[in-house]
Amino acid sequence: MNKPTKFFHFLTLFIPLLIVSCENKPQKEVTETITNSTTTTKESNFKLWTWTTADKSRTDESFDEEFKKYGENGLDAILINTYGDPELLARLVPIAKKHDLEVHAWMFTMNRPGDKVAEQHPEWYAVSRDGKSCYDEPPYVGYYKWLCPTRKESREHILGLIEGLSKVEGVASYHLDYIRYSDIFLPIGLLPKYDLKQETELPRYDFCYCDVCTAEFEKIHHKNPKDFTNPAIDMEWKNFRLNKIKSIVDEAYKITHENGKILTAAVFPYPEMADHMVRQRWDKWKVDAVLPMIYNKFYNEEIDWIGYATKQGVADLEGRDTELHTGIYVPEMTVNQLKEAIHQAKSNGANGVSFFDGPAITDEQWQVIRALQNP
């Protein structure tokens, strides 16, 4: 996203372990398990999720206390960021299942801050139109360490991490986050905080112009993006980058399904907006469920915008076997606003809602969430 705050980037934003691959199980049947895997008393199995980040230095007792709160308050699923650590994830699965929670392996995908393997390969990192590499000059914030989605080595590294998490027993899905390019446009509500004005595609925030990307594009289209006067209006160049992200998603889908899991993703509010802001066209992906981060606060929008964006995403997914679960940003949200946010999501076709993030939910907000158990 932008030079947003760290919590915002933690967005950037499902079922018992399947024992058969997608080749042996029809896609529709695999996707249906997203909704049907957990028995609840909620109307129409409207699913409740939250994102949370795990520190391996914490004790099992502290995780048990956290997960117990989620289970007792009616959540069905948790998306756990273990920074790509399959051992920590395996440790947390039985603790979560003790409280009847599905576990989803949430990982920063294209943005890889603190990745010790990637850091040994400066050439893996995305390069901006003005020649700045995310390796040593990340855009917006220091932890914006975006890898190139075209380069073979960086792609294989990312897919290897996905493979490792997808093999953890008891995990329901691999959850893609930061599955995009760095923000070409920040959410409008964040611009003043960073003293930015973005009315056109600025070179500093336009990725990726590394030699591998531009050479591959030139080979196909007989023109070099580095020579463009206005790259924003070249549709082949835009589509090339959209498809590079899509190809990683498609490979992740294959990996997760071969390991008996499904694929889920945190995405920008609706496809047309995601396309414009971060070169992410998620309605064209192979993915079992999306959790669009419809964080109205970041866009200076009212609560009813959550319904608008949900409806738009649902419409764009029509005819595809992909569920949509609306992401809600709970900090500073009043009880009445939370009630309305959930209503807006549900009444506009969402299969569930996910709250960002678990530790930020207040006692008053938990009362609203618990009330969903007996509508």
C-alpha positions in Angstrom: 0.0 0.0 0.0 1.4 3.4 0.7 3.8 4.7 3.2 0.9 3.7 5.3 1.3 2.8 8.9 2.5 -0.7 9.7 -1.0 -1.9 10.7 -2.3 -0.8 7.3 0.3 -3.0 5.6 -0.6 -5.9 7.8 -3.8 -5.9 5.8 -2.4 -5.2 2.1 -6.3 -6.4 3.3 -11.1 -21.8 6.1 -11.8 -25.3 6.4 -10.6 -28.7 7.8 -7.7 -30.3 6.0 -8.7 -31.5 2.6 -7.4 -34.9 1.8 -7.8 -34.9 -2.0 -6.3 -32.7 -4.6 -8.3 -30.4 -6.9 -7.7 -32.9 -9.7 -9.8 -35.5 -7.8 -12.3 -33.1 -6.4 -14.4 -30.7 -8.5 -13.6 -27.0 -7.9 -17.2 -26.2 -6.9 -17.1 -28.9 -4.2 -13.8 -27.6 -2.9 -15.0 -24.1 -2.7 -18.2 -25.1 -0.9 -16.2 -26.4 2.0 -15.2 -22.8 2.8 -18.7 -22.1 4.0 -19.8 -25.6 5.1 -16.8 -26.8 7.1 -17.7 -25.2 10.4 -21.0 -25.8 12.1 -22.5 -22.7 13.6 -25.8 -21.3 14.7 -25.4 -18.2 12.6 -28.0 -17.5 9.9 -26.9 -18.9 6.5 -23.4 -19.8 7.9 -22.3 -16.2 7.6 -18.6 -16.6 8.4 -16.6 -14.6 10.9 -12.8 -14.3 10.6 -10.0 -12.2 12.0 -6.4 -11.6 11.1 -3.7 -11.9 13.8 0.1 -11.9 13.9 2.1 -14.5 15.9 5.4 -14.0 17.7 7.2 -17.3 18.2 8.6 -16.0 21.5 5.1 -16.1 23.0 4.0 -19.0 25.2 1.4 -21.6 24.2 -0.6 -20.4 27.1 -0.8 -16.8 25.8 -1.9 -18.1 22.4 -4.5 -20.3 24.0 -5.9 -17.3 25.9 -6.1 -15.3 22.6 -7.7 -18.0 20.6 -10.1 -18.9 23.4 -11.4 -15.3 23.2 -12.0 -15.7 19.5 -13.8 -19.0 19.8 -16.0 -17.9 22.8 -17.0 -14.7 20.9 -18.2 -16.6 17.8 -15.4 -16.4 15.3 -15.0 -19.3 12.9 -11.6 -18.7 11.4 -8.3 -17.0 12.1 -5.7 -15.9 9.5 -2.3 -16.2 11.3 0.8 -14.4 10.1 3.8 -16.4 11.2 6.2 -14.5 8.8 6.3 -17.6 6.7 7.4 -20.0 9.5 5.8 -23.4 9.0 7.0 -24.7 12.4 5.3 -21.9 14.3 2.2 -22.4 12.3 2.2 -26.2 13.1 2.6 -25.3 16.7 -0.5 -23.0 16.7 -2.9 -25.3 14.7 -3.8 -27.6 17.6 -4.2 -24.6 20.0 -6.7 -23.0 17.6 -8.6 -26.2 16.8 -9.1 -26.6 20.6 -11.3 -23.6 20.3 -13.0 -24.7 17.1 -11.2 -22.3 14.9 -10.1 -22.9 11.3 -6.5 -21.8 10.7 -5.3 -20.0 7.6 -1.7 -19.4 6.8 -1.5 -15.6 6.2 1.8 -14.4 4.6 3.1 -11.3 3.0 3.7 -12.6 -0.5 5.2 -10.1 -3.0 6.3 -7.7 -0.2 8.9 -9.5 1.8 10.3 -7.4 4.6 12.9 -9.2 6.7 13.3 -12.1 4.3 16.8 -13.2 4.9 17.0 -15.4 1.8 15.8 -12.6 -0.5 18.1 -10.1 1.1 21.1 -12.1 -0.2 19.9 -11.4 -3.8 19.5 -7.7 -4.5 18.6 -8.4 -8.1 15.3 -10.0 -7.0 13.7 -6.8 -6.0 11.3 -4.7 -8.0 12.7 -1.5 -9.6 10.7 1.7 -10.1 10.4 3.7 -13.3 13.0 6.2 -12.0 15.5 3.3 -11.4 15.1 2.9 -7.6 15.3 -0.7 -6.3 13.1 -1.8 -3.4 16.2 -3.5 -2.0 17.9 -0.3 -0.9 15.4 2.5 -1.6 11.9 1.1 -0.8 8.9 3.4 -1.6 6.9 5.0 1.1 8.2 3.0 4.1 11.2 1.0 5.0 9.4 -2.3 5.1 8.1 -2.0 1.5 10.5 -4.7 0.1 8.7 -5.8 -3.0 10.1 -8.6 -5.1 9.9 -8.8 -8.9 7.1 -11.1 -10.1 8.8 -11.8 -13.4 12.2 -13.0 -12.4 12.4 -16.8 -12.2 14.4 -16.9 -9.0 12.2 -14.5 -7.0 9.1 -16.3 -8.2 10.4 -19.7 -7.2 11.4 -18.3 -3.8 7.9 -17.1 -3.1 6.2 -20.2 -4.4 8.6 -22.3 -2.2 7.4 -20.4 0.9 3.8 -21.0 -0.1 4.6 -24.7 -0.5 6.0 -24.9 3.0 3.0 -23.3 4.6 0.6 -25.3 2.5 2.0 -28.6 3.8 1.3 -27.9 7.4 -1.2 -30.4 8.7 -4.6 -29.0 9.7 -4.3 -25.7 7.9 -7.3 -24.8 5.8 -5.8 -22.4 3.3 -2.8 -20.4 2.2 -3.8 -16.7 2.5 -2.1 -14.4 0.0 -1.5 -10.9 1.2 0.5 -8.1 -0.6 -0.3 -10.1 -3.7 0.3 -7.1 -6.0 2.7 -4.4 -6.9 3.6 -1.5 -4.6 0.9 1.2 -4.5 0.9 3.4 -7.6 -1.8 5.4 -5.7 -2.3 5.5 -1.9 -5.8 5.6 -0.4 -6.8 9.2 -0.4 -7.2 9.3 3.4 -3.6 8.6 3.9 -2.1 11.1 1.5 -2.1 14.1 4.0 -0.3 12.0 6.6 2.6 11.6 4.3 2.4 15.0 2.6 1.8 13.4 -0.8 -0.1 14.5 -3.9 -0.8 11.7 -6.4 -2.8 12.8 -9.4 -0.9 10.9 -12.0 1.3 7.7 -12.1 4.5 9.1 -10.6 7.8 7.4 -11.6 8.9 6.8 -8.0 5.8 4.6 -7.4 5.5 2.9 -10.7 6.9 -0.7 -10.8 8.5 -3.0 -12.1 11.1 -1.7 -14.6 13.9 -4.1 -14.0 15.8 -5.5 -16.9 14.1 -8.8 -16.8 10.6 -7.3 -16.9 11.3 -4.8 -19.6 13.2 -7.3 -21.8 10.5 -9.9 -21.6 7.8 -7.3 -22.4 9.9 -6.0 -25.4 10.4 -9.5 -26.8 6.6 -9.9 -26.9 5.4 -6.4 -27.8 8.5 -5.0 -29.7 8.6 -1.9 -27.5 10.5 -1.0 -24.3 8.6 0.5 -21.4 11.6 2.5 -20.4 11.1 4.5 -23.7 7.5 5.4 -23.0 6.6 9.0 -22.6 3.5 8.1 -20.7 3.5 4.4 -19.6 0.1 4.8 -17.9 -1.7 4.8 -21.2 0.0 1.7 -22.7 -2.5 -1.1 -22.1 -0.2 -3.9 -23.1 2.3 -2.8 -20.4 -0.4 -2.5 -17.8 -1.9 -5.9 -18.8 1.6 -7.5 -18.7 2.0 -6.6 -15.1 -1.6 -7.6 -14.1 -0.9 -11.0 -15.7 2.5 -11.4 -13.8 0.6 -11.2 -10.5 -2.1 -13.5 -11.8 0.4 -16.1 -12.8 1.8 -16.3 -9.3 -1.8 -16.6 -7.9 -2.5 -19.4 -10.4 0.7 -21.3 -9.4 -0.2 -20.8 -5.7 -3.7 -22.2 -6.4 -2.1 -25.3 -8.0 0.3 -25.7 -5.0 -2.3 -25.3 -2.3 -4.8 -27.7 -4.0 -2.2 -30.3 -4.5 -1.5 -30.2 -0.8 -5.2 -30.5 0.1 -5.7 -26.9 0.9 -7.6 -24.0 -0.7 -6.3 -20.6 -1.7 -7.6 -17.3 -0.1 -6.4 -13.7 -0.5 -6.6 -10.3 1.1 -7.2 -7.8 -1.7 -8.1 -4.2 -2.4 -11.7 -3.2 -2.1 -13.1 -4.1 -5.5 -11.4 -5.2 -8.8 -11.6 -1.9 -10.7 -10.1 0.0 -7.8 -7.4 -2.6 -7.2 -6.5 -2.5 -10.8 -6.1 1.3 -10.7 -4.3 1.5 -7.4 -2.0 -1.5 -7.2 -2.2 -3.4 -10.5 -4.3 -6.2 -9.0 -7.3 -7.6 -10.9 -8.5 -10.2 -8.5 -11.8 -11.1 -10.3 -9.7 -12.9 -12.9 -7.7 -15.0 -10.5 -7.9 -18.7 -9.7 -8.8 -18.3 -6.0 -11.3 -19.9 -3.7 -12.1 -16.9 -1.5 -11.2 -13.3 -1.4 -11.2 -11.0 1.6 -11.3 -7.5 0.2 -10.0 -4.9 2.7 -12.9 -2.5 2.6 -11.5 -0.1 5.1 -13.7 3.0 4.6 -11.6 5.1 7.0 -8.6 5.0 4.6 -10.7 6.3 1.7 -12.6 9.0 3.6 -15.8 7.1 2.9 -18.9 6.6 5.1 -20.0 3.2 6.4 -22.4 2.6 3.5 -19.4 2.5 1.2 -18.6 -0.9 2.6 -21.9 -2.1 1.1 -21.1 -0.5 -2.2 -17.7 -2.0 -2.5 -19.0 -5.4 -1.4 -21.7 -5.4 -4.0 -19.3 -4.4 -6.7 -16.9 -7.2 -5.8 -19.8 -9.8 -5.7 -21.0 -8.6 -9.1 -17.5 -8.9 -10.6 -17.2 -12.5 -9.3 -20.5 -13.6 -10.8 -20.2 -16.9 -12.5 -16.9 -17.7 -10.7 -16.5 -20.2 -7.8 -15.0 -17.6 -5.6 -16.5 -16.5 -2.3 -16.2 -13.0 -1.0 -15.8 -12.2 2.7 -15.7 -8.4 3.5 -12.7 -7.1 5.5 -13.7 -4.5 8.1 -11.2 -2.2 9.9 -12.4 -2.0 13.5 -10.1 0.5 15.2 -12.0 3.7 16.1 -15.2 2.2 14.9 -18.2 2.7 17.3 -20.5 -0.1 18.2 -23.2 1.3 15.9 -20.8 1.7 13.1 -19.6 -1.9 13.5 -23.2 -3.1 13.4 -23.9 -1.1 10.3 -20.6 -2.3 8.6 -21.6 -5.9 9.1 -25.1 -5.2 7.9 -23.8 -3.5 4.8 -21.5 -6.5 4.0 -24.2 -9.1 4.6 -27.0 -7.3 2.8 -24.9 -6.8 -0.3 -23.9 -10.4 -0.8 -20.8 -11.2 1.3 -20.4 -14.7 2.5 -18.9 -13.4 5.8 -16.8 -10.7 7.3 -13.2 -10.5 8.7 -12.1 -8.1 11.3 -8.7 -6.4 11.3 -7.3 -7.3 13.6 -8.2 -9.6 16.4 -6.2 -8.0 19.2 -7.8 -4.6 18.3 -11.4 -5.7 18.9 -12.8 -4.0 22.0 -15.1 -5.6 24.6 -18.0 -3.5 23.3 -17.3 -4.6 19.7 -17.1 -8.3 20.9 -20.7 -7.9 22.1 -21.8 -6.9 18.6 -20.0 -9.9 17.1 -21.4 -12.3 19.7 -24.9 -11.1 18.9 -24.5 -12.5 15.3 -24.7 -16.0 16.8 -28.4 -15.5 17.5 -29.7 -13.2 14.8 
